Amino acid sequence: MIRQLVGRELVPPEPHFRWRGGEITRLEAFTDAVFAFAVTLLVVSLEVPRTYAELISAMKGFVAFAICFALLAQIWRRHYLFSRRYGLQTQYAITLNSILLFVVLFYVYPLKFLFTMAIGGLTGGVLAVDRRIFDIRESQVTTLVAIYSVGFSAVSAVFALLHRYAYSKRAELELNSYETVRTRSSVVHHAADVGLGVFVALVAKLVPVAIGVYSALLFFLAAPIHSVIGSIYGKRARQALERIESKPPVAASS
């Protein structure tokens, strides 16, 4: 089996991908602190409600907060897996990590504004924390979508570059064939997200405003795109895993 072949203990919860990152580094600690601060900025109000009306107003922002929190948690998880899988602490990796944190912090408020407005609009204002948020023109909505799309592409680009860097270090990291395929798959997945974000931004700003306000719906294309990529690389990963498992165990040297 893989555990016997690679000559190293595998760290759960990934049974077929060795984790090269061990203890939490200063870079990871700093990253966790930045993500924690970003989540804090998402909170509807930093003050404890003092009246029932203030409490209800704050509760109206729960759905938008949950969506934004889930998006940040997904980005954090991607970073966590990358750090554990590859354990890269080079200057290049640190630079890309810093860019990622900058983009996350910069886009917290646009992210919060966009989903607060969207949830408020979908619920007819029932879950609108502040109705002044609807005082926005259609042209401003398309600009907001474009801003979000650029941020989406920026985050995806950083992850694509990080995984491309890990792939270039595959010999040094001793990636086996399965790990190599998974790494290439991550590059392609994130590169596809970069293209999708750019596409949505262009549609939002180049098509007539009446149509551009619905350009955010194009992000639903991510599902079929990633399904196709996952199908292609999933097959390659299974084949690589089968080849590894079919090899006889390497005898330990005396």
MIFIVEX-254902 format. One line per 4 residues: number of its first residue (from 1); for each residue x, y, z of C-alpha. Coordinates in nm, 2 decimals, always signed. Layout:
BEGIN
NUM> X,Y,Z | ...;
***
This chain:
BEGIN
1> +0.00,+0.00,+0.00 | +0.10,+0.37,-0.03 | +0.21,+0.39,+0.34 | +0.46,+0.11,+0.28;
5> +0.58,+0.23,-0.06 | +0.67,+0.59,+0.01 | +0.87,+0.51,+0.32 | +0.70,+0.79,+0.52;
9> +0.41,+0.81,+0.76 | +0.11,+0.97,+0.60 | -0.07,+1.23,+0.81 | -0.45,+1.21,+0.82;
13> -0.70,+1.31,+0.70 | -0.55,+1.26,+0.35 | -0.46,+0.90,+0.31 | -0.29,+0.93,-0.02;
17> -0.12,+1.28,+0.00 | +0.17,+1.31,+0.24 | +0.17,+1.62,+0.45 | +0.51,+1.79,+0.45;
21> +0.41,+2.08,+0.68 | +0.44,+1.99,+1.04 | +0.42,+2.24,+1.33 | +0.25,+2.57,+1.28;
25> +0.49,+2.83,+1.15 | +0.50,+3.20,+1.21 | +0.37,+3.25,+0.86 | +0.07,+3.03,+0.93;
29> +0.01,+3.20,+1.26 | +0.02,+3.54,+1.10 | -0.22,+3.42,+0.82 | -0.47,+3.28,+1.08;
33> -0.46,+3.62,+1.26 | -0.53,+3.81,+0.94 | -0.82,+3.58,+0.85 | -0.96,+3.62,+1.21;
37> -0.94,+3.99,+1.17 | -1.12,+3.97,+0.83 | -1.40,+3.77,+0.99 | -1.43,+4.04,+1.26;
41> -1.48,+4.30,+0.99 | -1.77,+4.11,+0.85 | -1.97,+4.14,+1.17 | -2.28,+4.36,+1.12;
45> -2.19,+4.57,+1.43 | -1.89,+4.55,+1.67 | -2.11,+4.68,+1.95 | -2.34,+4.46,+2.15;
49> -2.71,+4.56,+2.07 | -2.86,+4.76,+2.35 | -3.22,+4.75,+2.25 | -3.45,+4.49,+2.09;
53> -3.47,+4.69,+1.77 | -3.09,+4.69,+1.74 | -3.08,+4.32,+1.80 | -3.33,+4.24,+1.53;
57> -3.15,+4.48,+1.29 | -2.82,+4.29,+1.36 | -2.99,+3.95,+1.31 | -3.11,+4.06,+0.97;
61> -2.75,+4.05,+0.85 | -2.70,+3.68,+0.96 | -2.75,+3.53,+0.61 | -2.51,+3.77,+0.44;
65> -2.26,+3.72,+0.72 | -2.29,+3.34,+0.69 | -2.22,+3.35,+0.31 | -1.92,+3.58,+0.35;
69> -1.79,+3.37,+0.64 | -1.82,+3.05,+0.43 | -1.62,+3.21,+0.15 | -1.34,+3.33,+0.38;
73> -1.34,+2.98,+0.54 | -1.30,+2.82,+0.20 | -1.00,+3.04,+0.12 | -0.85,+2.97,+0.46;
77> -0.90,+2.59,+0.41 | -0.72,+2.61,+0.07 | -0.43,+2.79,+0.23 | -0.43,+2.53,+0.52;
81> -0.42,+2.24,+0.28 | -0.14,+2.40,+0.07 | +0.07,+2.46,+0.38 | +0.02,+2.11,+0.51;
85> +0.07,+1.93,+0.17 | +0.39,+2.12,+0.07 | +0.53,+2.30,+0.37 | +0.70,+2.56,+0.15;
89> +0.85,+2.85,+0.34 | +1.06,+3.01,+0.07 | +1.07,+3.38,-0.01 | +0.86,+3.33,-0.32;
93> +0.59,+3.14,-0.12 | +0.59,+3.41,+0.15 | +0.55,+3.68,-0.10 | +0.25,+3.51,-0.26;
97> +0.10,+3.45,+0.08 | +0.14,+3.82,+0.17 | -0.04,+3.91,-0.16 | -0.32,+3.67,-0.07;
101> -0.37,+3.83,+0.27 | -0.37,+4.18,+0.13 | -0.64,+4.09,-0.12 | -0.85,+3.92,+0.14;
105> -0.84,+4.22,+0.37 | -0.89,+4.47,+0.09 | -1.20,+4.29,-0.04 | -1.37,+4.23,+0.30;
109> -1.60,+4.53,+0.27 | -1.69,+4.49,-0.10 | -1.77,+4.13,-0.02 | -1.99,+4.23,+0.27;
113> -2.16,+4.51,+0.08 | -2.23,+4.29,-0.22 | -2.39,+4.00,-0.04 | -2.58,+4.23,+0.21;
117> -2.73,+4.40,-0.09 | -2.80,+4.08,-0.27 | -2.97,+3.91,+0.02 | -3.17,+4.22,+0.10;
121> -3.29,+4.24,-0.26 | -3.38,+3.87,-0.28 | -3.59,+3.89,+0.03 | -3.76,+4.21,-0.07;
125> -3.58,+4.41,+0.20 | -3.69,+4.18,+0.48 | -3.32,+4.09,+0.56 | -3.19,+4.43,+0.48;
129> -2.98,+4.56,+0.77 | -3.00,+4.91,+0.63 | -3.23,+5.01,+0.35 | -3.00,+5.28,+0.23;
133> -2.79,+5.00,+0.07 | -3.06,+4.99,-0.20 | -2.98,+5.35,-0.29 | -2.75,+5.24,-0.58;
137> -2.78,+5.28,-0.95 | -2.76,+4.99,-1.20 | -2.43,+5.11,-1.33 | -2.29,+5.10,-0.98;
141> -2.42,+4.74,-0.94 | -2.22,+4.63,-1.25 | -1.91,+4.81,-1.11 | -1.96,+4.63,-0.78;
145> -1.99,+4.29,-0.96 | -1.67,+4.38,-1.15 | -1.48,+4.46,-0.83 | -1.59,+4.14,-0.67;
149> -1.49,+3.94,-0.99 | -1.14,+4.10,-0.99 | -1.09,+4.00,-0.63 | -1.21,+3.65,-0.70;
153> -0.96,+3.62,-0.99 | -0.68,+3.77,-0.77 | -0.73,+3.51,-0.50 | -0.75,+3.23,-0.75;
157> -0.44,+3.36,-0.93 | -0.24,+3.35,-0.61 | -0.34,+2.99,-0.54 | -0.27,+2.89,-0.90;
161> +0.08,+3.04,-0.87 | +0.14,+2.87,-0.53 | +0.05,+2.53,-0.67 | +0.25,+2.60,-0.99;
165> +0.54,+2.67,-0.77 | +0.49,+2.35,-0.57 | +0.47,+2.16,-0.90 | +0.80,+2.31,-1.01;
169> +0.95,+2.18,-0.68 | +0.80,+1.83,-0.72 | +1.14,+1.66,-0.73 | +1.27,+1.85,-0.42;
173> +0.94,+1.77,-0.24 | +0.95,+1.41,-0.36 | +0.60,+1.42,-0.49 | +0.49,+1.08,-0.62;
177> +0.28,+1.04,-0.94 | -0.05,+1.07,-0.76 | +0.06,+1.38,-0.57 | +0.19,+1.53,-0.89;
181> -0.14,+1.49,-1.07 | -0.33,+1.63,-0.78 | -0.10,+1.94,-0.77 | -0.14,+1.99,-1.15;
185> -0.52,+1.96,-1.10 | -0.51,+2.24,-0.84 | -0.32,+2.46,-1.08 | -0.58,+2.41,-1.35;
189> -0.88,+2.45,-1.12 | -0.75,+2.78,-0.99 | -0.65,+2.90,-1.33 | -1.01,+2.83,-1.45;
193> -1.14,+3.04,-1.17 | -0.91,+3.32,-1.28 | -1.05,+3.31,-1.63 | -1.41,+3.29,-1.50;
197> -1.36,+3.60,-1.28 | -1.21,+3.80,-1.56 | -1.49,+3.69,-1.79 | -1.76,+3.80,-1.54;
201> -1.59,+4.13,-1.49 | -1.58,+4.20,-1.86 | -1.94,+4.10,-1.91 | -2.05,+4.33,-1.62;
205> -1.88,+4.63,-1.77 | -1.91,+4.58,-2.15 | -2.27,+4.46,-2.20 | -2.57,+4.69,-2.16;
209> -2.63,+4.79,-1.80 | -2.97,+4.62,-1.79 | -2.80,+4.29,-1.87 | -2.48,+4.35,-1.68;
213> -2.66,+4.37,-1.34 | -2.72,+3.99,-1.38 | -2.36,+3.91,-1.48 | -2.29,+3.77,-1.13;
217> -2.51,+3.47,-1.22 | -2.23,+3.36,-1.46 | -2.04,+3.24,-1.15 | -2.27,+2.94,-1.16;
221> -2.06,+2.83,-1.46 | -1.80,+2.73,-1.21 | -1.99,+2.41,-1.13 | -1.98,+2.26,-1.48;
225> -1.63,+2.39,-1.54 | -1.49,+2.23,-1.23 | -1.69,+1.91,-1.29 | -1.52,+1.87,-1.63;
229> -1.17,+1.94,-1.49 | -1.24,+1.71,-1.19 | -1.35,+1.43,-1.42 | -1.03,+1.46,-1.63;
233> -0.78,+1.48,-1.35 | -0.98,+1.25,-1.12 | -0.93,+0.97,-1.38 | -0.56,+1.05,-1.40;
237> -0.52,+1.05,-1.02 | -0.70,+0.71,-0.99 | -0.47,+0.57,-1.26 | -0.16,+0.70,-1.08;
241> -0.28,+0.56,-0.75 | -0.35,+0.22,-0.91 | +0.00,+0.22,-1.05 | +0.16,+0.30,-0.71;
245> -0.05,+0.03,-0.53 | +0.04,-0.23,-0.79 | +0.41,-0.20,-0.73 | +0.56,-0.44,-0.48;
249> +0.66,-0.30,-0.14 | +1.02,-0.17,-0.12 | +1.23,-0.39,+0.11 | +1.38,-0.20,+0.40;
253> +1.76,-0.18,+0.39 | +1.94,-0.35,+0.67;
***
